[in-house]
């Protein structure tokens, strides 16, 4: 079968032929219908060899997956051949307290995710270790739905705990309107009555934010913090969602958060917000999020089924999947790049 693999440190991914896997006891073999490309994959491929802590190379990329159940391993129950499903990505141990609550993303033993710690979704077939890591897709189209597993789940996990703070009259600031941020804007508009401000360095992303319902959208430049303060009467944003996570965006979050506000770090990068009496306003809390729970993915799928959120996607055939990552790296993808193995 064909798969997109990261094979050598510092090299770009390539499509290769590898053996089709065989499901073992309790496992499920999926024939993949779609796989999403993510900036986290770029983060993995940009990690120096001496700091690399992911699956040994070659690594089949991809942690956003949709597929059809093709084969069941011995003793596997709970799904049927032909079922259309999404892959829940953060695979935990299944027995610790966090996993027992459905929050495998916070497994105390650490997660083992496809495309990060084991072979991923960018292939014609993949093994899922347990049926609990599958969520029914039903009649939803897998191509626009595949990135619900991360590009929607992660913003939802970021926003949901902050909903009590986003009452009418408050302001939410979205930094970065890319693959995750454009869903974040939609979720905030669907779930709250807060004013939504969006900032980005890309003019197309700024326009996209306004199309998606942002109340204000403008460039994330040196004047951005002042504009946020002006729009909030000098108060600042009650909740700031940083969907980039770089040093400049973390600094923008720090400079725009209101007293007793929240900063939620979502993007995977090297930015950090120093927390102390002299660095942020009083009673500010800072939270770092990681993916989301399986129950939250079920909720996200329901939001998509109701039409409350829609992920912008650009499709690529498997043979063109390296181009998807080049475009992702260059920042020219509007929304999410999705690889369709059958095209």
N, C-alpha and C positions, 0 to 999 in steps of 0.2 A: 504494500500500500504506500501511498505518498504521504509524506509528513514534512512540515516546516521545522527545521532544527537549527539551534544555535550550537555550532560544532567546534569552534576554536575561539579562544579569548581574543577579543579585539576585532573579530571578523563579523561580517553581516550574516544573517540567517540564510539558509538555502533549502530548496525543496529536494528531498532525497527519497529513495525507495527503501523501505524497511519491512520487516516481517509483520504481518497482521497478528495482533495479540490474541491469546486464547484465555477466556475467563476461567478463573479458578473458583473454588468453593465460596459461595456467597457473593460473587462478583457479577457484574453486568457488562456485556460488550455493547457499546453504542456505535451505530453507523452515524457519523456526524453529518448534520444538515447545515450547521453554521458555527463559526468560531470568531470571537471578537479579538481585535488587536488592541493592546492597552499600553499606556506609557510605563506601566510597571515592567512590561517586557523589555522596554528600552532601558529601564533602570538596571535590570539584571544584566543586559548585554554591555552596559557601560561600566559595570563593576570591575575594578582591577583584579587580576588573578589572585593576588595575595590577600584580597578582602572578600573573595567569592565564597558565599556560604549557602549556595543553592545546590540543586541536584547535579551530579557529575555530568560533564559533557561527553557525548552530545545530548542535548536536552531538547525534546519536542516542546515547542512553545505553546502558549495559550492557556488561559484559565477561565475564559468565558465560553461555555459550550452549550449547544443544543443538538439533540440527536434523536434517533429512533432506536428503540431496544432491538438489537439484532440477535442476541444469544444470551442465555442465562447460564451461569456456572452451576455446578452441582449444589443442590440444596437452596438455591436462590428463589425467594418468593417475594411477593409484594408488587411486582410489575409483570407485564406480559410482553412477549415479542410483538413489535409493532407499535407500542406506546410511544407517543411523542413527549419528550421530557427536556427540562433544563438541568444542567449540572450545577449543584451548589458547591462552590469552590473551596472554602476553608474547611478541610477535612481534619477533624479532631480525633481524640482517642475514643470518644463515644461513652466514656464511663465516669469522667471527672464531674465535679459539681457544675462547671460551666456547660459542658456538653449535655449533661442531664437536663439543663434548662433550654437546650437548643442553641446555645451560644458557642458553637464550635469554633467560631472565629477568635474566641478568648480561651481556648483550651489551655489548661495549666501546663500541659506537656508540650505545647506548641502545635501549630498546624502543619499538615503535610499536604500541600495544595498541588493540583495538576498544573503543569507548565512552570512550576517554581521549584518544587521539591520532588517531582515525579513526572513521567510523560504526560504532556498536556493535550489540549483540545485541537490543536492545529494539525489534524491528521484525518484520514478517511475513517478510521476507527479508533476508539479509545476504551480503556478499561476503567470502570467506576467501581471502587472497592466495596461499596455497600449501597443498598437501595435507599437508605436514609439520606444519601447525598443526591437524590433525584427529586425534582419537583415537577408535577404534571404540567404540561404546556397546553394540552387540549387542542382547540382549533386555532390558537394564535399562530401567526406566521413566524417560523423560527428565525428568519433573517433579521427583521427589525426587533425581534424579541430576545435574541441571544444575549445582548448586552444588559438586559435587565439584571443578569446575575452579578454584575459588578457596577457598571456605569449608572444603574439605577439603585441597586441594593446599597452601595456604599453611601451615596448622598442621603438615602432614606434613613440609614442607620445614624448618619451625622445629624440629620434634622429632627428626627422623632423625639429624642430626649430634650430638645430645645423648644418644643412646641409650647410648653407653659409660659415661656418667656416672650413668645411672639404673639402677644395679644394685640387687638386693634390699637393703633396709635404708635406701635413700635416699628423699628426698622431692622431689616436683615440685609447685610452686605455680602454679595457673592463675588469672590475674587477668582477670576478665571472662568470663562464660559466655554470650555472645551468639552471633551467627552463626558466628564462627570458634571461639570458646572452647568451645562445647558439643561441637564435633567434636574439639577438642584433648583434652578429658577422655576421650572414647572412644578416641582414638588412644593415649593414655598407658596406659589400662587394657588395650588390646589388645596393645601392643608391649613393655610393661615390667612389672616386679613392684614398682615404686616405689609408695610411698604418695602418693596424689593429694589435694591440698588445693585447693579452689576457693573464690574469693571474688567477690562481685558486690554492687552496690548495690540490685539488684532482688530482692525476696523470691521471685518466681516463678522467676527464673534460679537462685537458690540451691537451690530444690526440684528444678529440672530437673537440676542437677549431681548431686544425690544419686541421682535416678532413673537417671542415666547411669553410675553406678558410682563417683563420687568418694567417697573414704574420709571426708572431712570437707568441709563447705561452710558458709560463714557470711558475714555482712555485711562488705563492704569499708569499714569505718569506722575511727575513730581507734584502736580496740582491736584491729584486725586483725593488725598486726605482732606485738603481744604474744602473741596467740593462736597465731600461726604458730610463734613461739619456744617457747611452752609445749608445743605438739604435737611439736616436734622436739628436746625436751630442751635448749633454749637454743641449739641449733646453727644453726637457720635452714634454708631450703630449698636443696637442692643445685642445682636448676635452677628459675628463675623465668621463666614465660612471661607476658609482658604483652600481652594481646590487645586492650587499649584504647589504650595509648600516650599518654595524657594526663599532665599534670604530676603530679596526685595518685597515679596508678597507677605512674608511673615512680619517684616517691618511695617508694611502698610496696615496689616491687621492690628498690630500693637498701637499704631498712631490713630486709629479710627474707632476703637472700641469704647463704648460708653462706660461710665461708672456703673458697677454691679453688672456689667455685661458679660458676654461669653465669647471666647475665641475657639473655633473648632477647626483643627488642622486635619485636612483630608488628603491633600496631594502628597505623593511620595517623592520627596526630595530632601535637601539638606538644610532647609530653613528651620529656624527655631525662634521661639518667643521667650525672652528672659522674663521670669516672673519674680517680682519683689516689690517692696514698698516704693522704690524709686523708678520702676520700669513700666508699670501698668496702673491704670486707675484702681482705686480701692474696690474690693469685693469682686474683682474680675476673676473668672475661672477660665482655664485653658484645658481643652480636651483634645486628645489625639485618637482618631478612630481607625479601626481596622475592619474593613469589609462589613459584614452584618450577619444576623442569625438566619437560620433556615425559615423560621416563622415570619421574619421580616421579608424574606424573598417571596413567600406565599402572598403576603400583603401587597408587595410591589407588583406581582403578576396580576392581582385583582385590580389594582389601579390602572394598569395597562389595558386590561380587559374592558374596563369602564371608559377608556379613552381619556383618562386624566393626565397621562404622561405618554410621550412618544419619543423614541430615540431616533435622532437623525443618523442615518447610516449611508455609507458608500460601499458598494459590493466589489469584491475581488475574487477571481478564480484562484484555485490552489496554486496554479503555475505562476500567478501574478502576486502571490502573497508577499514575497520580498519587497515588491513595490509598495504594498500597503504600509510596511514598516518604514520605508524611506519617506513616504508622504507623512506618516505619523511623526517621524523624527523632524521633518521640515516644518511641521505645523500647518499643513495645507489640507488636512481632513476636517470637514465640517461635521462635528458629532463623532461618530465611531466608524472605524474601518472593520468590515465584516468579511471574512473569507468563507466562500461557499465551495466545499470540496467537489461537488458534482458539476461545477461549471468550468 
